[in-house]
Amino acid sequence: MTPLALLSSLTQRHMRLTLVNGPHRTRIYDRPGLSLPGEEQARLRADVTALAYKVEPRGALDYGVFLDDPEIWANIVLTLVYDRKSKELIGFNALRWIDLQDPAIDAPVLHLGLAMVDPDAQGRGVSWILYGLTVVLLFLRGGLRPLRITSVSQVPAVVGRVAQSFTDVYPDGKRARPRFRHLRIARGVMRNHRAAFGVGADAWFEEDGFVIRNAYTGGSDAMKKAFDEASHHRDGYINDLCRETLDYARGDDILQVGQMDLPTARQYLLKEVPRDSRKAVLFAGAFSIVQTWAVPIASWLDSRRSWDGLRPARKADHV
């Protein structure tokens, strides 16, 4: 990377990163609707839609990243994993920034969204990328400030992964009651943002257990599974939680609320990231941290560009 290209990358307002790790090339786009031209957005949308049809051939998915909606693409974080030899897309994750507009929740919440892996690529070391890497990098770029997350799923393996990969999670199969912060985030998400994860207006939320009843009527219909079809977790109590709490025939989901913090990020780097990929991930993490101060510095040095809240000085300011 040339010094000019490096400086350009450092001063990007939204993260845009390419990471080469072993047989994979990973690309991460934070808010691609604000940083990519329309034709490139259309190409990415076609790629993820084609993979989704391969993973879920039972029907179309009609929500989130699959829609040509500027508001959605301005608020997603798209992680794409390619095979380096074939250059084909073998997995993706579409996260979603959610602004609750709640004075008690002073930063956007990151919804973990939809992750899919090509059936032919199962077991090829893709899951650690899709289920943690991007969240860790966004946490680092946020200056190590705790990053609140939400997740919606009926799949025990996913529910268990969220419960064990993040901190302060409810429900996790062990905690008896949610904190008030959990309730506030859950209420805000269900009140104004249920369409972000394909939940229709006719679904209802039960605060006792954080269960979304009749969840698969808002464009995510093809994702509904029977309990025996869903991937189970290695810990039986997670499977019991899902089986006893959810009505799979109707199509229920568990809404989980938690956060990424420094101990959680450290645990991810030590336990989830393969040894041969740690250098690349650590470099990407250091790059993300540098960006947290590079953007403000660039805003002061470049008086020709407006950076929204980080505006360059004007002559009138000194009058």
C-alpha positions as CSV (number, residue, x, y, z in Angstrom):
1,M,0.0,0.0,0.0
2,T,1.4,3.4,-1.0
3,P,1.7,6.2,1.6
4,L,-1.1,8.1,-0.1
5,A,-3.4,5.1,-0.2
6,L,-2.6,4.4,3.5
7,L,-3.4,8.0,4.4
8,S,-6.6,7.8,2.5
9,S,-7.6,4.6,4.3
10,L,-6.7,6.1,7.7
11,T,-8.9,9.1,7.1
12,Q,-12.0,7.3,5.9
13,R,-15.0,8.2,8.0
14,H,-16.4,4.7,7.9
15,M,-14.3,1.5,8.0
16,R,-13.4,-0.1,4.7
17,L,-10.9,-2.9,5.1
18,T,-9.4,-5.8,3.2
19,L,-7.8,-8.6,5.2
20,V,-5.9,-11.6,3.7
21,N,-5.9,-14.5,6.0
22,G,-4.8,-17.9,4.8
23,P,-7.0,-19.2,1.9
24,H,-9.5,-16.4,2.4
25,R,-9.8,-12.7,1.5
26,T,-12.1,-10.8,3.8
27,R,-13.6,-7.4,2.9
28,I,-15.5,-5.3,5.5
29,Y,-17.6,-2.3,4.5
30,D,-19.1,-0.1,7.3
31,R,-22.1,1.8,5.9
32,P,-21.4,1.0,2.2
33,G,-24.4,3.1,1.2
34,L,-22.4,6.2,2.2
35,S,-19.0,5.2,0.7
36,L,-19.6,3.0,-2.4
37,P,-21.1,4.0,-5.8
38,G,-24.5,2.6,-6.6
39,E,-23.2,0.1,-9.2
40,E,-20.8,-1.4,-6.7
41,Q,-23.6,-1.7,-4.1
42,A,-25.8,-3.4,-6.8
43,R,-23.0,-5.9,-7.5
44,L,-22.5,-6.7,-3.8
45,R,-26.3,-7.1,-3.4
46,A,-26.4,-9.5,-6.3
47,D,-23.5,-11.6,-4.9
48,V,-25.1,-11.9,-1.4
49,T,-28.5,-12.7,-2.9
50,A,-27.0,-15.5,-5.1
51,L,-25.3,-17.0,-2.0
52,A,-28.5,-16.7,0.0
53,Y,-30.4,-18.7,-2.6
54,K,-27.8,-21.4,-2.5
55,V,-28.0,-21.6,1.3
56,E,-31.8,-21.2,1.5
57,P,-33.3,-22.5,-1.7
58,R,-36.8,-22.8,-0.2
59,G,-37.7,-19.1,-0.9
60,A,-36.6,-15.6,-1.4
61,L,-35.4,-13.4,1.5
62,D,-37.0,-10.0,1.3
63,Y,-35.5,-7.8,4.0
64,G,-32.3,-6.1,5.0
65,V,-29.2,-6.4,2.8
66,F,-31.2,-8.0,0.0
67,L,-33.3,-4.9,-0.6
68,D,-32.3,-1.9,-2.8
69,D,-33.0,0.5,0.0
70,P,-30.6,3.5,0.5
71,E,-31.5,3.8,4.2
72,I,-30.6,0.2,4.8
73,W,-27.3,0.3,2.9
74,A,-26.4,3.5,4.8
75,N,-26.6,1.6,8.1
76,I,-25.3,-1.9,7.5
77,V,-21.9,-3.3,8.1
78,L,-21.1,-5.9,5.4
79,T,-18.5,-8.6,5.8
80,L,-17.7,-10.7,2.7
81,V,-15.4,-13.7,2.7
82,Y,-13.9,-14.8,-0.6
83,D,-12.0,-17.9,-1.6
84,R,-8.6,-16.5,-2.8
85,K,-8.2,-19.2,-5.5
86,S,-11.6,-19.1,-7.1
87,K,-12.4,-15.5,-6.0
88,E,-15.9,-16.6,-5.2
89,L,-18.0,-15.4,-2.3
90,I,-18.2,-18.2,0.2
91,G,-19.7,-16.4,3.2
92,F,-21.1,-13.0,4.4
93,N,-22.5,-11.3,7.4
94,A,-24.7,-8.3,7.3
95,L,-24.7,-6.4,10.6
96,R,-27.0,-3.3,11.2
97,W,-26.4,-0.1,13.1
98,I,-29.6,0.8,15.1
99,D,-30.0,4.3,16.6
100,L,-32.5,3.9,19.3
101,Q,-32.8,7.7,19.8
102,D,-32.9,7.1,23.5
103,P,-31.0,9.5,25.8
104,A,-30.2,6.6,28.2
105,I,-28.5,4.7,25.3
106,D,-26.0,7.2,24.1
107,A,-24.5,5.2,21.2
108,P,-25.9,3.2,18.3
109,V,-26.5,-0.5,18.9
110,L,-25.0,-3.1,16.5
111,H,-27.5,-5.8,15.5
112,L,-25.6,-8.9,14.6
113,G,-27.8,-9.6,11.6
114,L,-27.7,-12.5,9.1
115,A,-24.7,-14.7,8.5
116,M,-24.5,-17.3,5.7
117,V,-21.8,-19.7,4.6
118,D,-21.7,-21.6,1.3
119,P,-22.6,-25.2,2.0
120,D,-19.5,-26.3,0.0
121,A,-17.3,-24.1,2.3
122,Q,-18.6,-25.5,5.6
123,G,-15.8,-26.5,8.0
124,R,-13.2,-24.4,6.1
125,G,-12.5,-21.9,8.9
126,V,-15.0,-19.2,8.0
127,S,-17.2,-19.0,11.1
128,W,-14.6,-17.2,13.3
129,I,-14.6,-14.4,10.7
130,L,-18.3,-14.0,10.4
131,Y,-19.2,-14.4,14.0
132,G,-16.8,-11.9,15.7
133,L,-14.1,-10.3,13.6
134,T,-16.0,-7.3,12.4
135,V,-17.5,-6.7,15.8
136,V,-14.1,-6.7,17.4
137,L,-12.7,-4.3,14.8
138,L,-15.6,-1.9,15.2
139,F,-15.1,-2.0,19.0
140,L,-11.4,-1.2,18.5
141,R,-12.2,1.6,16.1
142,G,-14.7,3.0,18.6
143,G,-11.9,3.7,21.0
144,L,-12.4,0.6,23.2
145,R,-15.8,1.9,24.4
146,P,-18.2,-1.0,25.1
147,L,-20.2,-1.7,22.0
148,R,-23.8,-2.9,22.7
149,I,-25.1,-5.6,20.5
150,T,-28.4,-7.4,19.8
151,S,-29.1,-10.7,18.1
152,V,-32.3,-12.5,17.0
153,S,-32.4,-16.2,16.3
154,Q,-34.2,-19.5,16.9
155,V,-31.1,-21.6,16.1
156,P,-29.6,-23.0,19.4
157,A,-26.0,-22.8,18.0
158,V,-26.4,-19.1,17.3
159,V,-28.1,-18.4,20.6
160,G,-25.3,-20.2,22.4
161,R,-22.5,-18.5,20.5
162,V,-23.9,-15.1,21.3
163,A,-24.3,-16.0,25.0
164,Q,-20.8,-17.2,25.3
165,S,-19.0,-14.9,22.9
166,F,-20.2,-11.6,24.4
167,T,-20.6,-10.2,27.9
168,D,-23.6,-9.1,30.0
169,V,-25.9,-11.1,27.7
170,Y,-29.6,-11.7,28.3
171,P,-31.0,-14.2,27.9
172,D,-28.1,-16.6,28.1
173,G,-29.7,-19.6,29.7
174,K,-28.3,-18.8,33.2
175,R,-29.3,-15.2,34.1
176,A,-32.7,-15.1,35.8
177,R,-33.7,-11.6,35.0
178,P,-32.6,-8.9,32.6
179,R,-31.1,-5.6,33.7
180,F,-33.1,-2.4,33.0
181,R,-30.6,-1.6,30.2
182,H,-31.5,-4.9,28.5
183,L,-35.2,-4.0,28.7
184,R,-34.7,-0.5,27.4
185,I,-32.7,-1.7,24.4
186,A,-35.1,-4.6,23.6
187,R,-38.1,-2.3,23.8
188,G,-36.5,0.3,21.5
189,V,-35.5,-2.3,19.0
190,M,-38.9,-3.9,18.9
191,R,-40.8,-0.6,18.8
192,N,-39.0,0.9,15.8
193,H,-36.5,-1.4,14.2
194,R,-38.1,-4.9,13.9
195,A,-38.0,-4.6,10.1
196,A,-34.2,-4.6,10.3
197,F,-34.2,-8.3,11.0
198,G,-37.3,-9.4,9.0
199,V,-39.9,-9.4,11.8
200,G,-43.4,-8.3,10.7
201,A,-45.8,-5.9,12.4
202,D,-48.0,-8.8,13.6
203,A,-45.3,-10.3,15.7
204,W,-45.4,-9.6,19.5
205,F,-42.7,-9.4,22.1
206,E,-42.8,-11.1,25.5
207,E,-40.5,-9.4,27.9
208,D,-40.6,-12.5,30.1
209,G,-37.8,-14.4,28.4
210,F,-37.2,-11.9,25.5
211,V,-39.1,-14.0,23.0
212,I,-40.5,-12.7,19.7
213,R,-43.7,-14.6,18.9
214,N,-44.7,-15.2,15.2
215,A,-41.4,-13.7,14.1
216,Y,-41.2,-14.9,10.5
217,T,-43.7,-12.8,8.7
218,G,-41.6,-9.8,7.7
219,G,-39.5,-11.0,4.8
220,S,-37.5,-13.7,6.6
221,D,-40.1,-16.5,6.1
222,A,-37.6,-18.8,4.4
223,M,-35.4,-18.8,7.5
224,K,-37.9,-20.5,9.7
225,K,-36.8,-24.0,10.8
226,A,-38.1,-26.9,12.9
227,F,-36.1,-27.5,16.1
228,D,-34.6,-30.7,14.6
229,E,-33.5,-28.8,11.5
230,A,-31.7,-26.1,13.4
231,S,-28.0,-26.5,14.4
232,H,-27.7,-27.4,18.0
233,H,-25.3,-26.1,20.6
234,R,-22.7,-28.2,22.3
235,D,-24.1,-27.2,25.7
236,G,-27.4,-28.9,26.4
237,Y,-28.9,-26.2,28.5
238,I,-28.9,-23.8,25.5
239,N,-30.8,-26.4,23.4
240,D,-33.2,-26.8,26.3
241,L,-33.7,-23.1,26.5
242,C,-34.7,-22.9,22.9
243,R,-36.8,-26.0,22.8
244,E,-38.8,-25.1,26.0
245,T,-39.1,-21.4,25.2
246,L,-39.9,-21.3,21.5
247,D,-42.8,-22.5,19.4
248,Y,-40.9,-23.7,16.2
249,A,-44.2,-24.5,14.4
250,R,-45.4,-20.9,14.7
251,G,-41.9,-19.4,14.2
252,D,-40.6,-17.7,17.4
253,D,-37.2,-16.1,18.0
254,I,-35.1,-15.2,21.0
255,L,-33.9,-11.6,21.2
256,Q,-30.5,-11.3,22.9
257,V,-28.9,-8.1,24.2
258,G,-25.3,-7.9,25.3
259,Q,-22.0,-6.1,24.6
260,M,-18.5,-6.3,23.3
261,D,-15.8,-5.0,25.7
262,L,-12.1,-5.3,26.2
263,P,-12.0,-8.7,28.0
264,T,-14.4,-10.1,25.4
265,A,-12.3,-8.9,22.5
266,R,-9.2,-10.4,24.2
267,Q,-10.9,-13.7,24.6
268,Y,-11.9,-13.7,21.0
269,L,-8.4,-13.0,19.8
270,L,-6.9,-15.7,22.0
271,K,-9.5,-18.5,21.6
272,E,-11.3,-17.9,18.3
273,V,-8.7,-16.6,15.9
274,P,-6.5,-19.3,14.4
275,R,-2.8,-18.8,15.1
276,D,-1.8,-18.3,11.5
277,S,-4.3,-15.5,11.2
278,R,-3.5,-13.6,14.4
279,K,-0.9,-11.3,12.9
280,A,-3.3,-10.1,10.2
281,V,-6.0,-9.6,12.7
282,L,-3.8,-7.7,15.1
283,F,-2.6,-5.5,12.3
284,A,-6.2,-4.8,11.3
285,G,-7.0,-4.0,14.9
286,A,-4.1,-1.6,15.3
287,F,-5.1,0.0,12.0
288,S,-8.7,0.4,13.4
289,I,-7.4,2.0,16.6
290,V,-5.2,4.5,14.7
291,Q,-8.3,5.5,12.7
292,T,-10.0,6.7,15.8
293,W,-7.5,9.6,16.1
294,A,-6.6,9.9,12.4
295,V,-10.0,11.2,11.3
296,P,-10.2,14.1,13.9
297,I,-6.6,15.1,13.0
298,A,-7.4,15.0,9.3
299,S,-10.4,17.2,9.9
300,W,-8.2,19.9,11.5
301,L,-5.5,19.7,8.8
302,D,-7.8,19.7,5.8
303,S,-9.8,23.0,5.7
304,R,-11.3,22.1,2.3
305,R,-13.5,19.2,3.4
306,S,-16.5,19.1,5.7
307,W,-16.6,16.2,8.1
308,D,-20.1,16.8,9.4
309,G,-19.6,17.1,13.2
310,L,-15.9,17.4,12.7
311,R,-16.0,20.6,10.6
312,P,-12.9,22.4,9.4
313,A,-12.3,25.9,10.9
314,R,-13.7,28.8,9.0
315,K,-12.5,32.4,8.9
316,A,-15.7,33.6,10.4
317,D,-15.0,31.5,13.5
318,H,-12.1,33.7,14.3
319,V,-13.8,37.1,13.8
